[in-house]
Amino acid sequence: MQEGFIKYIVIIAVILIVVFLSQQAYFRGIGKNIFLQGANVAQDYLTKGSNWAKDSVYPKISGEVQKRGDIIKNEINAEKEKISETIGEKIKSYFSGVADSIFHPGKAKQNQACPPTEPSQMPPSQ
């Protein structure tokens, strides 16, 4: 128990000494050199990681995205065709209903969407 306690006190003391010395003008140049060396090492790792991602990950993802994109485009085109057909049928039904009402007034179709209203159901006019 005592060894662990002493070890932590020594670690804290070393950290405090490093912090204190890093604020001194004499050690500022050493700190900059250490920082630049660390930045170079980090840059090397970032470059390697970026190259790995470009070579390994990107081709797999882009191929999958392309496949999914093609599937989505096909589904969208199919839905557009269905909508166009539905709109075409509704327009055809509407105009056939208009033609029927012109050529055969008074006859109601069995599958008419809106049944004619009776005069007693209409609100009184003022």
Secondary structure by P-SEA (a helix, b strand, c coil): caaaaaaaaaaaaaaaaaaaaaacccaaaaaaaaaaaaaaaaaaaaaaaaaaaacccaaaaaaaaaaaaaaaaaaaaaaaaaaaaaaaaaaaaaaaaaaaaaaccccccccccccccccccccccc
